[in-house]
């Protein structure tokens, strides 16, 4: 049983470090690297919105964007309608200052962004989704970070309306992710940015393969391997509705997971390892979360059962009971969410296990080449 116990503790320690220990380590080191944001001047900015058949919501998005607290003469808005077959052009007609690029064949979001960036002339660009609402100060707060010449991009915060059980679950997850991004950015760089609100030095943009599934993370990494950092601005946020069902959220999570494994398969590790701080962050925040933890969780349950059954150590009985309790609470959380209800003690373990299960499903989809680059909107 010695080697089983060793494996059990290695796996358990790895999961703990990936989700909690790493954050606690950065929190303990925070006094050593606390830095103030260098405020840069307001510069011309292009807000790029990639959309597919979003005519129903684009007018509200455009009104929200044009009303942002930023000098009108410095703000440009560019909408890329990726193969849209609805009335997108008619919906944007009342806004003559908004430029529309209407691609014929649908190529996916990454292809749309590549097309848009060939048209951007401003030194900074902000990417945002059509189904999000930005707070009035968002652009000012994002752009000020570019006063630091080491900053190549700025991640805004994603917030989810807590109007339902799924809203509570998603909201908890993004609150956790936002806290981790703040710690990451303070240490060196945020490891990824949500595509809902993401600012970039235009000169650092590199065209991505059109079939890229996780365009926001791929762009964030590209900034990092060029030697720049991704700052984080919690005061600039994008607000969106949650998925309206567990099935819709699963579809979204599995797609993201498939994109994660695609990114790992294409990653240039030599370039990443030339940036040791970023490489350390990426391994813990991404590789361990995407590869190590899902497999570890699969093994911890049977290993814990074997150690509890075949050793005399009471500690393993306690740990097995704790694992069983977590899974039972997760089951209760799933049943509550099906009724659009949420309770912290059940939703937390459920969403944790749900995310890891979606990673395994996403790996299977990526392995079989079944994930299309064309995004399917989760019902909100």
C-alpha positions as CSV (number, residue, x, y, z in Angstrom):
1,X,0.0,0.0,0.0
2,X,3.0,2.3,0.3
3,X,3.0,3.3,-3.4
4,X,-0.8,3.8,-3.4
5,X,-0.5,6.1,-0.4
6,X,2.3,8.0,-2.1
7,X,0.3,8.4,-5.3
8,X,-2.8,9.5,-3.3
9,X,-0.9,12.2,-1.5
10,X,0.8,13.5,-4.6
11,X,-2.5,13.8,-6.4
12,X,-4.3,15.4,-3.5
13,X,-1.5,17.9,-3.0
14,X,-1.5,18.7,-6.7
15,X,-5.3,19.4,-6.7
16,X,-5.0,21.5,-3.6
17,X,-2.1,23.5,-4.9
18,X,-3.8,24.2,-8.3
19,X,-7.0,25.5,-6.8
20,X,-5.9,26.9,-3.4
21,X,-2.3,26.6,-2.5
22,X,-1.0,28.6,-5.5
23,X,-3.4,31.5,-4.6
24,X,-2.3,31.4,-1.0
25,X,1.3,31.5,-2.0
26,X,0.8,34.6,-4.2
27,X,-1.2,36.2,-1.4
28,X,1.6,35.6,1.1
29,X,4.1,37.1,-1.4
30,X,1.9,40.0,-2.2
31,X,3.7,42.6,-0.1
32,X,6.9,41.9,-2.0
33,X,5.5,42.8,-5.4
34,X,2.6,45.2,-4.8
35,X,2.8,47.8,-7.6
36,X,0.7,50.9,-8.5
37,X,-0.7,51.1,-12.0
38,X,1.1,53.7,-14.2
39,X,-1.6,56.0,-15.6
40,X,-1.1,56.6,-19.3
41,X,-2.7,59.3,-21.4
42,X,-6.0,58.7,-23.2
43,X,-5.2,57.4,-26.7
44,X,-7.4,56.5,-29.8
45,X,-9.1,53.1,-29.2
46,X,-11.1,50.8,-31.5
47,X,-13.7,48.6,-29.9
48,X,-14.0,45.4,-32.0
49,X,-17.3,43.4,-31.7
50,X,-17.4,40.1,-33.5
51,X,-21.0,39.0,-34.0
52,X,-23.0,36.3,-35.7
53,X,-26.7,36.9,-36.2
54,X,-26.9,39.3,-33.3
55,X,-29.2,41.9,-34.9
56,X,-31.6,41.7,-32.0
57,X,-29.1,42.8,-29.4
58,X,-26.5,44.8,-31.4
59,X,-28.4,48.1,-31.1
60,X,-28.2,47.9,-27.3
61,X,-24.5,47.0,-27.4
62,X,-23.8,49.9,-29.7
63,X,-25.7,52.4,-27.5
64,X,-23.8,51.1,-24.5
65,X,-20.4,51.4,-26.3
66,X,-21.0,54.9,-27.6
67,X,-22.1,56.0,-24.2
68,X,-18.9,55.0,-22.5
69,X,-17.0,57.7,-20.6
70,X,-14.3,58.2,-23.3
71,X,-13.6,61.2,-25.6
72,X,-15.8,60.6,-28.7
73,X,-13.0,61.7,-31.0
74,X,-10.8,59.0,-29.7
75,X,-13.3,56.1,-29.9
76,X,-14.0,54.0,-32.9
77,X,-16.3,51.1,-33.1
78,X,-15.9,48.2,-35.6
79,X,-18.4,45.4,-35.9
80,X,-17.5,42.2,-37.8
81,X,-20.6,40.3,-38.8
82,X,-19.1,36.8,-39.4
83,X,-21.3,35.3,-42.1
84,X,-24.5,36.8,-40.5
85,X,-27.7,36.0,-42.4
86,X,-30.0,38.3,-40.3
87,X,-30.7,42.0,-40.4
88,X,-27.4,43.1,-38.8
89,X,-26.7,45.8,-41.4
90,X,-30.2,47.3,-40.9
91,X,-29.8,47.1,-37.1
92,X,-26.6,49.2,-37.4
93,X,-27.9,51.7,-39.9
94,X,-29.0,54.3,-37.3
95,X,-25.3,54.4,-36.1
96,X,-23.3,55.9,-38.9
97,X,-20.2,56.3,-36.8
98,X,-20.0,52.5,-36.4
99,X,-18.1,50.6,-39.1
100,X,-19.5,47.3,-40.3
101,X,-17.4,44.5,-41.9
102,X,-19.7,41.9,-43.3
103,X,-17.9,38.7,-44.2
104,X,-19.8,36.4,-46.6
105,X,-18.9,32.8,-45.6
106,X,-18.9,32.1,-41.9
107,X,-15.4,31.4,-40.6
108,X,-15.7,31.6,-36.9
109,X,-14.7,34.2,-34.3
110,X,-10.9,34.0,-34.8
111,X,-11.2,34.5,-38.5
112,X,-13.5,37.5,-37.8
113,X,-10.9,39.0,-35.4
114,X,-8.1,38.5,-37.9
115,X,-10.1,40.3,-40.5
116,X,-11.0,43.2,-38.1
117,X,-7.4,43.7,-37.0
118,X,-6.3,44.3,-40.6
119,X,-8.6,47.4,-40.5
120,X,-7.6,48.7,-37.1
121,X,-5.5,51.9,-37.2
122,X,-5.5,52.9,-33.5
123,X,-2.7,52.1,-31.1
124,X,-5.0,50.2,-28.8
125,X,-7.9,47.8,-29.4
126,X,-10.6,46.5,-27.1
127,X,-12.4,43.3,-27.8
128,X,-15.9,42.8,-26.5
129,X,-18.8,40.5,-27.1
130,X,-22.2,41.6,-28.4
131,X,-24.1,40.1,-25.5
132,X,-22.3,42.0,-22.8
133,X,-22.8,45.4,-21.2
134,X,-19.7,47.5,-20.2
135,X,-19.7,49.9,-17.2
136,X,-19.2,53.5,-18.2
137,X,-15.6,53.8,-16.9
138,X,-14.4,50.6,-18.6
139,X,-12.3,52.1,-21.4
140,X,-10.6,54.7,-19.3
141,X,-9.7,52.2,-16.7
142,X,-8.3,49.7,-19.2
143,X,-6.3,52.2,-21.3
144,X,-4.6,53.8,-18.3
145,X,-2.6,50.6,-17.7
146,X,-0.7,51.1,-21.0
147,X,1.2,53.9,-19.3
148,X,3.5,51.0,-18.2
149,X,5.6,50.0,-21.2
150,X,5.7,46.4,-20.0
151,X,2.0,46.1,-20.3
152,X,0.9,44.6,-23.6
153,X,-2.7,43.8,-22.7
154,X,-5.3,44.4,-20.0
155,X,-7.9,41.9,-18.9
156,X,-11.2,43.3,-17.7
157,X,-13.5,41.5,-15.3
158,X,-16.4,39.3,-16.4
159,X,-19.5,39.4,-14.2
160,X,-22.6,37.3,-14.4
161,X,-26.1,38.4,-13.3
162,X,-27.2,36.3,-10.4
163,X,-30.8,35.9,-11.5
164,X,-31.0,32.1,-11.3
165,X,-29.3,29.0,-9.9
166,X,-27.0,28.9,-12.9
167,X,-26.3,32.6,-12.4
168,X,-25.2,31.9,-8.8
169,X,-22.9,29.0,-10.0
170,X,-21.3,31.0,-12.8
171,X,-21.0,34.1,-10.7
172,X,-19.2,32.2,-7.9
173,X,-16.8,30.7,-10.5
174,X,-16.0,34.1,-12.1
175,X,-15.6,35.7,-8.7
176,X,-12.9,33.1,-7.9
177,X,-11.3,33.5,-11.3
178,X,-11.2,37.3,-10.9
179,X,-9.5,37.0,-7.6
180,X,-6.9,34.7,-9.1
181,X,-6.3,37.1,-12.0
182,X,-5.7,39.9,-9.6
183,X,-3.0,37.8,-7.8
184,X,-1.6,36.6,-11.1
185,X,-1.3,40.1,-12.5
186,X,0.3,41.4,-9.3
187,X,2.9,38.6,-9.4
188,X,3.6,39.1,-13.1
189,X,0.8,38.6,-15.6
190,X,-2.8,37.5,-15.8
191,X,-2.8,34.1,-17.5
192,X,-5.5,34.7,-20.0
193,X,-8.3,37.2,-20.5
194,X,-12.0,36.8,-21.0
195,X,-13.0,37.7,-24.5
196,X,-15.9,39.7,-23.1
197,X,-13.6,42.6,-22.3
198,X,-9.9,42.5,-23.3
199,X,-7.6,45.5,-24.3
200,X,-4.5,45.0,-26.4
201,X,-1.7,47.1,-27.9
202,X,-2.6,46.7,-31.6
203,X,1.0,46.3,-32.6
204,X,1.3,43.1,-30.6
205,X,-1.6,41.3,-32.4
206,X,-0.6,38.3,-34.4
207,X,-3.0,36.5,-36.7
208,X,-4.2,33.2,-35.2
209,X,-5.1,30.1,-37.2
210,X,-8.7,30.5,-38.2
211,X,-9.7,27.3,-36.4
212,X,-8.5,28.5,-33.1
213,X,-11.2,27.8,-30.4
214,X,-9.8,29.9,-27.5
215,X,-8.9,33.2,-29.3
216,X,-8.8,35.2,-26.0
217,X,-6.3,32.9,-24.3
218,X,-4.2,32.4,-27.4
219,X,-3.9,36.2,-27.8
220,X,-3.0,36.6,-24.1
221,X,-0.3,34.0,-24.4
222,X,1.1,35.6,-27.5
223,X,1.4,38.9,-25.6
224,X,3.2,37.0,-22.9
225,X,5.7,35.2,-25.0
226,X,6.6,38.5,-26.6
227,X,7.8,39.6,-23.2
228,X,4.9,41.8,-22.1
229,X,2.5,41.3,-19.2
230,X,-1.3,41.1,-19.2
231,X,-2.5,43.5,-16.5
232,X,-5.9,43.1,-14.7
233,X,-8.4,45.9,-14.1
234,X,-11.3,44.8,-11.9
235,X,-13.0,48.2,-12.2
236,X,-13.6,47.6,-15.9
237,X,-16.3,44.9,-16.2
238,X,-18.5,43.2,-18.8
239,X,-21.9,42.1,-17.5
240,X,-23.8,39.2,-19.1
241,X,-26.6,36.9,-18.4
242,X,-25.9,33.3,-17.3
243,X,-26.7,30.2,-19.4
244,X,-30.3,29.4,-18.9
245,X,-29.8,25.7,-18.2
246,X,-27.2,23.2,-17.0
247,X,-27.2,21.6,-20.5
248,X,-26.4,24.9,-22.2
249,X,-23.6,25.6,-19.7
250,X,-22.2,22.1,-20.3
251,X,-22.1,22.7,-24.0
252,X,-20.2,26.0,-23.4
253,X,-17.8,24.4,-21.0
254,X,-17.0,21.4,-23.2
255,X,-16.3,23.7,-26.1
256,X,-13.9,25.7,-23.9
257,X,-12.2,22.5,-22.8
258,X,-11.8,21.3,-26.4
259,X,-10.1,24.6,-27.1
260,X,-7.8,24.2,-24.1
261,X,-6.4,20.9,-25.4
262,X,-6.1,22.4,-28.9
263,X,-4.1,25.2,-27.4
264,X,-1.8,22.8,-25.5
265,X,-1.2,20.8,-28.6
266,X,-0.2,23.9,-30.5
267,X,1.7,25.6,-27.8
268,X,5.4,26.6,-28.5
269,X,6.8,25.6,-25.1
270,X,10.3,26.9,-26.0
271,X,8.9,30.4,-26.4
272,X,6.9,30.1,-23.2
273,X,9.9,28.8,-21.2
274,X,11.9,31.9,-22.2
275,X,9.5,33.8,-19.9
276,X,10.0,31.8,-16.7
277,X,7.5,33.7,-14.5
278,X,4.7,33.3,-17.1
279,X,5.7,29.7,-17.7
280,X,5.3,28.9,-13.9
281,X,2.0,30.7,-13.9
282,X,0.7,28.9,-17.0
283,X,1.7,25.4,-15.8
284,X,-0.1,25.9,-12.5
285,X,-3.1,27.9,-13.7
286,X,-3.7,26.1,-17.0
287,X,-1.8,22.8,-17.4
288,X,-2.6,21.6,-13.9
289,X,-6.2,22.7,-14.1
290,X,-6.7,21.2,-17.6
291,X,-4.6,18.0,-17.5
292,X,-3.5,17.1,-14.0
293,X,-6.6,17.8,-11.9
294,X,-9.3,16.0,-14.0
295,X,-7.2,12.9,-14.1
296,X,-6.3,13.3,-10.4
297,X,-9.9,13.5,-9.4
298,X,-10.7,10.3,-11.4
299,X,-8.0,8.5,-9.4
300,X,-8.5,10.0,-5.9
301,X,-11.9,8.4,-5.3
302,X,-10.8,4.7,-5.9
303,X,-7.4,5.3,-4.3
304,X,-9.1,6.8,-1.2
305,X,-11.5,3.8,-1.0
306,X,-8.7,1.3,-1.3
307,X,-6.6,3.0,1.4
308,X,-9.6,3.3,3.7
309,X,-10.5,-0.4,3.2
310,X,-7.0,-2.0,3.4
311,X,-5.1,0.1,5.9
312,X,-5.6,0.7,9.6
313,X,-4.9,4.5,9.4
314,X,-8.0,6.3,10.6
315,X,-6.9,9.3,8.6
316,X,-7.8,7.5,5.4
317,X,-11.3,6.7,6.7
318,X,-11.8,10.4,7.3
319,X,-10.5,11.4,3.9
320,X,-12.7,8.8,2.2
321,X,-15.7,10.1,4.1
322,X,-14.9,13.6,3.1
323,X,-14.7,12.6,-0.5
324,X,-18.0,10.8,-0.3
325,X,-19.6,13.8,1.3
326,X,-18.3,16.1,-1.4
327,X,-19.8,13.9,-4.1
328,X,-23.1,13.6,-2.3
329,X,-23.3,17.4,-1.9
330,X,-22.5,17.8,-5.6
331,X,-25.3,15.4,-6.5
332,X,-27.7,17.5,-4.4
333,X,-26.3,20.6,-6.1
334,X,-27.1,19.2,-9.5
335,X,-30.6,18.3,-8.5
336,X,-31.2,21.9,-7.2
337,X,-29.8,23.5,-10.3
338,X,-32.2,21.5,-12.4
339,X,-34.9,23.3,-10.5
340,X,-33.0,26.6,-11.0
341,X,-32.1,26.8,-7.3
342,X,-28.7,27.1,-5.7
343,X,-27.3,26.7,-2.2
344,X,-23.6,27.5,-1.5
345,X,-22.7,24.2,0.2
346,X,-24.1,22.1,-2.6
347,X,-23.4,24.4,-5.6
348,X,-19.7,24.9,-4.8
349,X,-18.8,21.1,-4.9
350,X,-21.1,20.5,-7.9
351,X,-19.6,23.2,-10.0
352,X,-16.1,22.2,-9.1
353,X,-16.7,18.5,-10.2
354,X,-18.8,19.7,-13.2
355,X,-16.0,21.8,-14.6
356,X,-13.5,18.9,-14.3
357,X,-16.0,16.5,-15.9
358,X,-16.4,19.0,-18.8
359,X,-12.6,19.0,-19.2
360,X,-12.6,15.3,-19.8
361,X,-15.5,15.5,-22.2
362,X,-13.8,18.3,-24.0
363,X,-10.6,16.3,-24.3
364,X,-12.6,13.5,-25.9
365,X,-14.2,15.9,-28.3
366,X,-10.9,17.5,-29.3
367,X,-9.3,14.0,-29.7
368,X,-12.0,13.0,-32.1
369,X,-11.9,16.3,-34.0
370,X,-15.6,16.9,-33.3
371,X,-15.4,20.5,-32.0
372,X,-16.4,23.0,-34.7
373,X,-14.7,26.5,-34.7
374,X,-18.2,28.0,-35.3
375,X,-19.5,29.0,-32.0
376,X,-23.0,28.1,-30.8
377,X,-24.5,30.6,-28.5
378,X,-25.6,29.2,-25.1
379,X,-29.2,30.3,-24.4
380,X,-29.1,33.2,-21.9
